[in-house]
Amino acid sequence: MQTEKSEQFPVGRAQKEAFFEKLVSDYSSLLYAQIRSMVLSHDDADDVLQNTFIKAWNKLDSFNGDAAVSTWLYRIATNEALQHLRRKKWRRLLHLKAETVPASENSSLDPERTSEKLLQAMKLLTAHQRAIFGMRYFNETPYFEIAETLKISENTAKATYHQSVKKIEKFLTQIAE
């Protein structure tokens, strides 16, 4: 993952396409993990990831290199995920789409079931908390980069991550009993 300031990308169309293809190749899995931690659904995460890269392509000419490319892409991905969640919330409120939550079953050491329990626990977090938790837990993003991406202080990122972990631990402890 690139954390230093980015150079200005080439101006020609072929060079721009090559630069963008490298962005997609280098950041798809990291952005997917970030988005998935927020939207929780594989299909929704795929859609949001696609929208993220569409927006990045459309805004590529305006990227000035003031921030790292990863920070710029994380910011776009986070904003797209939050926008997706807002649209989903409004659809639910307007009864245009019903959401079902799978019934919980007995606990097990099966990794797939453990992942399901973590996703259930993450539903207790706000979208903001999920964004920070996902960046830190799944991608091991440094706090300073989380803060820069979300335009918050580093201390806020740390505190929010800590609160998120406590909520998740509490939920997992309760369902284990």
Backbone as numpy.savetxt, mean C-alpha at the origin, in Angstrom:
# Nx Ny Nz CAx CAy CAz Cx Cy Cz
15.66 -1.67 -3.94 14.80 -0.50 -3.94 15.70 0.73 -3.94
15.36 1.71 -4.75 16.14 2.93 -4.87 15.68 3.93 -3.82
16.60 4.40 -2.96 16.22 5.35 -1.93 16.89 6.70 -2.10
17.87 6.79 -2.98 18.52 8.07 -3.19 17.73 8.90 -4.20
18.10 10.16 -4.30 17.43 11.04 -5.25 17.62 10.51 -6.66
16.58 10.62 -7.45 16.62 10.07 -8.80 17.19 11.10 -9.76
17.83 10.59 -10.81 18.27 11.47 -11.88 17.08 11.80 -12.76
17.20 12.87 -13.50 16.16 13.22 -14.47 16.13 12.13 -15.54
14.96 11.66 -15.92 14.89 10.59 -16.91 15.05 11.16 -18.31
15.42 10.29 -19.27 15.60 10.74 -20.65 14.30 11.28 -21.24
14.45 12.18 -22.21 13.31 12.89 -22.76 12.65 12.18 -23.93
13.39 11.45 -24.74 12.84 10.81 -25.92 11.81 9.74 -25.58
10.88 9.52 -26.50 9.79 8.56 -26.25 10.32 7.15 -25.98
11.24 6.67 -26.77 11.79 5.32 -26.58 12.50 5.22 -25.23
13.24 6.27 -24.87 13.95 6.27 -23.60 12.96 6.35 -22.44
11.90 7.12 -22.63 10.86 7.24 -21.61 10.18 5.89 -21.40
9.89 5.19 -22.48 9.24 3.88 -22.38 10.16 2.88 -21.67
11.44 2.90 -22.01 12.40 2.00 -21.35 12.50 2.31 -19.86
12.54 3.60 -19.52 12.59 4.02 -18.12 11.35 3.53 -17.38
10.19 3.69 -18.00 8.94 3.28 -17.37 8.88 1.76 -17.21
9.31 1.03 -18.22 9.33 -0.44 -18.12 10.20 -0.88 -16.95
11.31 -0.20 -16.73 12.18 -0.52 -15.60 11.49 -0.20 -14.28
10.75 0.90 -14.23 9.98 1.22 -13.02 8.99 0.11 -12.71
8.25 -0.31 -13.72 7.25 -1.36 -13.53 7.93 -2.64 -13.05
9.02 -2.99 -13.69 9.76 -4.20 -13.33 10.31 -4.13 -11.91
10.89 -3.01 -11.56 11.55 -2.87 -10.25 10.58 -2.71 -9.08
9.43 -2.07 -9.33 8.57 -1.68 -8.21 7.21 -2.39 -8.14
6.86 -3.20 -9.11 5.55 -3.84 -9.10 5.28 -4.63 -7.83
6.20 -5.50 -7.46 5.94 -6.35 -6.29 5.91 -5.54 -5.00
6.76 -4.54 -4.86 6.76 -3.71 -3.66 5.48 -2.88 -3.55
5.07 -2.29 -4.68 3.85 -1.49 -4.66 2.63 -2.38 -4.44
2.64 -3.57 -5.04 1.52 -4.50 -4.84 1.37 -4.81 -3.35
2.47 -5.11 -2.67 2.41 -5.42 -1.25 1.86 -4.24 -0.45
2.29 -3.04 -0.79 1.79 -1.85 -0.12 0.29 -1.68 -0.35
-0.12 -1.80 -1.59 -1.53 -1.63 -1.93 -2.37 -2.72 -1.28
-1.89 -3.96 -1.36 -2.64 -5.09 -0.80 -2.83 -4.93 0.70
-1.86 -4.34 1.37 -1.99 -4.13 2.82 -3.09 -3.12 3.13
-3.42 -2.30 2.16 -4.46 -1.29 2.37 -5.83 -1.78 1.92
-5.90 -2.36 0.74 -7.22 -2.72 0.19 -7.63 -4.15 0.53
-6.67 -4.98 0.92 -6.89 -6.33 1.44 -7.37 -7.36 0.44
-7.77 -7.00 -0.73 -8.27 -7.95 -1.73 -7.27 -8.02 -2.89
-6.97 -9.25 -3.32 -6.03 -9.45 -4.42 -6.51 -8.75 -5.70
-7.79 -8.97 -6.06 -8.32 -8.38 -7.29 -8.30 -6.85 -7.22
-8.72 -6.31 -6.08 -8.70 -4.85 -5.92 -7.27 -4.32 -5.95
-6.34 -5.04 -5.33 -4.94 -4.61 -5.32 -4.38 -4.59 -6.75
-4.73 -5.60 -7.54 -4.28 -5.61 -8.94 -4.82 -4.40 -9.70
-6.10 -4.08 -9.49 -6.71 -2.93 -10.16 -6.03 -1.63 -9.74
-5.81 -1.49 -8.44 -5.19 -0.27 -7.92 -3.74 -0.17 -8.42
-3.02 -1.29 -8.49 -1.66 -1.27 -9.01 -1.64 -0.81 -10.46
-2.58 -1.33 -11.24 -2.66 -0.91 -12.64 -2.95 0.59 -12.73
-3.89 1.08 -11.92 -4.20 2.51 -11.91 -2.99 3.34 -11.47
-2.21 2.79 -10.54 -1.00 3.48 -10.08 -0.03 3.68 -11.22
0.20 2.62 -12.00 1.16 2.75 -13.10 0.60 3.60 -14.25
-0.69 3.58 -14.44 -1.29 4.46 -15.45 -1.07 5.92 -15.05
-1.33 6.21 -13.78 -1.14 7.58 -13.30 0.35 7.96 -13.36
1.24 7.03 -12.98 2.67 7.31 -13.04 3.10 7.60 -14.47
2.61 6.83 -15.43 2.94 7.05 -16.84 2.46 8.44 -17.27
1.22 8.78 -16.91 0.66 10.06 -17.31 1.38 11.24 -16.65
1.95 11.03 -15.48 2.63 12.11 -14.73 4.15 12.03 -14.85
4.65 11.09 -15.64 6.09 10.89 -15.73 6.82 12.15 -16.17
6.24 12.90 -17.09 6.88 14.13 -17.57 6.99 15.18 -16.47
6.09 15.13 -15.48 6.13 16.13 -14.41 6.98 15.69 -13.23
7.49 14.45 -13.23 8.38 14.00 -12.16 9.69 14.76 -12.28
10.05 15.48 -11.22 11.24 16.34 -11.31 12.44 15.81 -10.54
12.33 14.68 -9.88 13.47 14.10 -9.18 13.77 14.70 -7.84
12.87 15.54 -7.29 13.09 16.10 -5.96 13.07 15.01 -4.89
12.29 13.97 -5.12 12.20 12.84 -4.19 12.69 11.60 -4.92
12.94 10.56 -4.17 13.32 9.29 -4.77 12.15 8.77 -5.60
12.44 8.02 -6.64 11.40 7.44 -7.48 10.48 6.57 -6.63
11.07 5.81 -5.70 10.25 4.93 -4.86 9.25 5.75 -4.03
9.69 6.86 -3.50 8.80 7.73 -2.71 7.67 8.25 -3.57
7.99 8.69 -4.77 7.00 9.20 -5.71 5.98 8.12 -6.04
6.46 6.91 -6.34 5.55 5.80 -6.68 4.71 5.37 -5.48
5.33 5.30 -4.28 4.57 4.96 -3.08 3.46 5.98 -2.82
3.77 7.24 -3.06 2.76 8.28 -2.84 1.59 8.09 -3.80
1.88 7.83 -5.06 0.82 7.59 -6.05 0.02 6.35 -5.64
0.71 5.27 -5.29 0.03 4.02 -4.92 -0.85 4.20 -3.69
-0.33 4.91 -2.70 -1.10 5.15 -1.48 -2.34 5.99 -1.78
-2.17 7.03 -2.57 -3.32 7.87 -2.94 -4.35 7.09 -3.74
-3.89 6.25 -4.65 -4.82 5.43 -5.45 -5.56 4.43 -4.56
-4.86 3.83 -3.61 -5.50 2.87 -2.70 -6.52 3.58 -1.82
-6.17 4.74 -1.31 -7.11 5.50 -0.48 -8.33 5.92 -1.29
-8.11 6.33 -2.53 -9.22 6.70 -3.40 -10.11 5.49 -3.66
-9.52 4.34 -3.89 -10.28 3.10 -4.09 -11.13 2.79 -2.86
-10.54 2.92 -1.67 -11.27 2.64 -0.44 -12.43 3.62 -0.24
-12.22 4.88 -0.60 -13.31 5.87 -0.48 -14.46 5.52 -1.43
-14.11 5.15 -2.67 -15.16 4.75 -3.62 -15.90 3.53 -3.13
-15.18 2.58 -2.58 -15.78 1.34 -2.08 -16.71 1.65 -0.90
-16.28 2.54 -0.04 -17.09 2.92 1.11 -18.39 3.57 0.65
-18.30 4.45 -0.33 -19.51 5.10 -0.82 -20.45 4.11 -1.49
-19.90 3.17 -2.24 -20.74 2.14 -2.86 -21.47 1.33 -1.80
-20.75 1.00 -0.73 -21.38 0.25 0.36 -22.48 1.07 1.00
-22.19 2.34 1.23 -23.19 3.20 1.86 -24.43 3.37 0.99
-24.24 3.34 -0.29 -25.36 3.48 -1.22 -25.97 2.13 -1.60
-25.50 1.07 -0.96 -26.03 -0.28 -1.18 -25.88 -0.76 -2.62
-24.84 -0.26 -3.29 -24.61 -0.71 -4.66 -23.80 -1.99 -4.69
-23.10 -2.25 -3.58 -22.29 -3.45 -3.53 -22.25 -3.94 -2.09
-22.61 -5.20 -1.89 -22.56 -5.78 -0.55 -21.22 -6.50 -0.38
-20.64 -6.31 0.76 -19.35 -6.95 1.04 -19.56 -8.06 2.05
-19.03 -9.23 1.77 -19.15 -10.34 2.71 -17.81 -10.61 3.36
-17.86 -10.94 4.62 -16.66 -11.26 5.37 -16.68 -12.76 5.63
-15.65 -13.48 5.26 -15.64 -14.92 5.47 -15.72 -15.27 6.95
-16.44 -16.32 7.25 -16.58 -16.76 8.63 -15.24 -17.30 9.12
-14.91 -17.00 10.36 -13.64 -17.49 10.90 -13.79 -18.94 11.34
-12.70 -19.65 11.20 -12.68 -21.05 11.58 -11.66 -21.24 12.68
-11.51 -22.47 13.13 -10.54 -22.75 14.19 -9.14 -22.37 13.75
-8.31 -21.95 14.71 -6.95 -21.52 14.37 -6.08 -22.71 14.00
-5.07 -22.43 13.22 -4.18 -23.47 12.75 -2.85 -22.84 12.40
-1.83 -23.62 12.22 -0.52 -23.09 11.85 -0.34 -23.00 10.35
-1.39 -23.28 9.60 -1.38 -23.20 8.15 -1.06 -21.76 7.74
-0.02 -21.54 6.91 0.36 -20.17 6.53 -0.78 -19.40 5.85
-1.59 -20.09 5.05 -2.70 -19.41 4.39 -3.72 -18.91 5.41
-3.99 -19.73 6.42 -4.95 -19.33 7.46 -4.35 -18.22 8.33
-3.05 -18.28 8.57 -2.39 -17.22 9.34 -2.49 -15.90 8.58
-2.28 -15.97 7.28 -2.40 -14.79 6.44 -3.83 -14.24 6.48
-4.82 -15.13 6.45 -6.23 -14.70 6.55 -6.48 -13.97 7.85
-5.93 -14.50 8.94 -6.14 -13.88 10.26 -5.48 -12.49 10.30
-4.31 -12.38 9.70 -3.65 -11.08 9.65 -4.50 -10.09 8.84
-5.05 -10.54 7.72 -5.91 -9.67 6.92 -7.16 -9.26 7.70
-7.73 -10.19 8.47 -8.88 -9.85 9.30 -8.49 -8.80 10.34
-7.33 -8.99 10.95 -6.86 -8.02 11.94 -6.62 -6.66 11.31
-6.09 -6.65 10.09 -5.81 -5.38 9.41 -7.09 -4.62 9.08
-8.20 -5.30 9.00 -9.48 -4.62 8.74 -9.86 -3.71 9.89
-9.29 -3.95 11.06 -9.56 -3.10 12.22 -8.82 -1.77 12.14
-7.81 -1.71 11.30 -7.01 -0.50 11.17 -7.68 0.49 10.22
-7.41 1.75 10.44 -7.87 2.77 9.49 -7.02 2.64 8.23
-7.44 3.25 7.17 -6.68 3.21 5.91 -5.29 3.81 6.13
-5.21 4.87 6.90 -3.92 5.52 7.20 -3.01 4.55 7.96
-3.57 3.87 8.97 -2.79 2.90 9.74 -2.35 1.74 8.86
-3.25 1.27 7.98 -2.90 0.16 7.09 -1.77 0.56 6.14
-1.81 1.79 5.68 -0.75 2.25 4.78 0.61 2.21 5.48
0.66 2.73 6.68 1.91 2.77 7.43 2.33 1.36 7.83
1.40 0.57 8.32 1.71 -0.80 8.72 2.23 -1.60 7.52
1.56 -1.48 6.40 1.96 -2.22 5.21 3.35 -1.84 4.72
3.62 -0.55 4.71 4.94 -0.10 4.24 6.04 -0.62 5.16
5.79 -0.56 6.45 6.83 -0.95 7.42 6.92 -2.47 7.57
5.80 -3.14 7.76 5.80 -4.57 8.05 6.13 -5.41 6.83
5.48 -5.15 5.72 5.65 -5.98 4.54 6.87 -5.58 3.71
7.13 -4.29 3.60 8.21 -3.81 2.73 9.44 -3.34 3.50
9.35 -3.30 4.83 10.45 -2.82 5.68 10.92 -1.43 5.27
9.96 -0.59 4.89 10.27 0.77 4.49 10.75 1.56 5.71
11.83 2.29 5.59 12.31 3.11 6.72 11.27 4.18 7.09
11.24 4.51 8.38 10.27 5.50 8.85 10.39 6.83 8.12
11.63 7.25 7.84 11.79 8.55 7.18 11.14 8.54 5.79
11.19 7.39 5.10 10.58 7.31 3.77 9.06 7.25 3.87
8.55 6.56 4.89 7.10 6.53 5.13 6.62 7.96 5.37
7.34 8.67 6.23 6.98 10.05 6.56 6.98 10.93 5.32
8.01 10.80 4.50 8.11 11.61 3.29 6.99 11.27 2.30
6.71 9.99 2.15 5.69 9.54 1.22 4.30 10.04 1.62
3.98 9.92 2.91 2.65 10.28 3.38 2.55 11.72 3.87
3.67 12.44 3.78 3.71 13.84 4.20 3.29 14.00 5.66
3.92 13.20 6.52 3.71 13.26 7.96 5.09 13.29 8.61
5.13 13.51 9.92 6.43 13.49 10.61 6.87 12.05 10.83
8.15 11.89 10.99 8.70 10.55 11.24 8.15 9.99 12.56
8.00 10.84 13.56 7.45 10.40 14.85 6.00 9.93 14.71
5.23 10.60 13.87 3.85 10.18 13.62 3.85 8.81 12.96
4.75 8.59 12.02 4.84 7.28 11.35 5.17 6.19 12.37
6.12 6.46 13.25 6.50 5.48 14.27 5.35 5.20 15.23
4.70 6.25 15.70 3.60 6.08 16.65 2.43 5.34 16.02
2.12 5.68 14.80 1.00 5.03 14.11 1.31 3.56 13.86
2.54 3.26 13.49 2.93 1.86 13.29 2.79 1.09 14.60
3.28 1.67 15.68 3.20 1.02 16.99 1.74 0.77 17.39
0.88 1.77 17.19 -0.55 1.60 17.50 -1.18 0.50 16.65
-0.79 0.44 15.39 -1.31 -0.58 14.49 -0.90 -1.98 14.94
0.35 -2.12 15.32 0.84 -3.42 15.80 0.08 -3.84 17.05
-0.14 -2.92 17.95 -0.88 -3.23 19.19 -2.31 -3.68 18.88
-2.99 -3.00 17.96 -4.35 -3.39 17.57 -4.37 -4.80 16.99
-3.41 -5.07 16.12 -3.34 -6.39 15.47 -3.03 -7.47 16.51
-2.07 -7.19 17.40 -1.74 -8.16 18.45 -2.94 -8.45 19.33
-3.68 -7.42 19.68 -4.86 -7.59 20.53 -5.90 -8.48 19.84
-6.14 -8.22 18.58 -7.10 -9.02 17.82 -6.65 -10.47 17.73
-5.38 -10.69 17.38 -4.88 -12.05 17.24 -4.89 -12.80 18.56
-4.63 -12.10 19.66 -4.69 -12.71 20.98 -6.12 -13.10 21.33
-7.07 -12.25 21.01 -8.48 -12.53 21.31 -9.00 -13.73 20.53
-8.64 -13.86 19.27 -9.16 -14.98 18.49 -8.44 -16.28 18.81
-7.25 -16.19 19.43 -6.51 -17.38 19.80 -7.07 -18.02 21.07
-7.79 -17.23 21.85 -8.34 -17.73 23.13 -9.55 -18.61 22.92
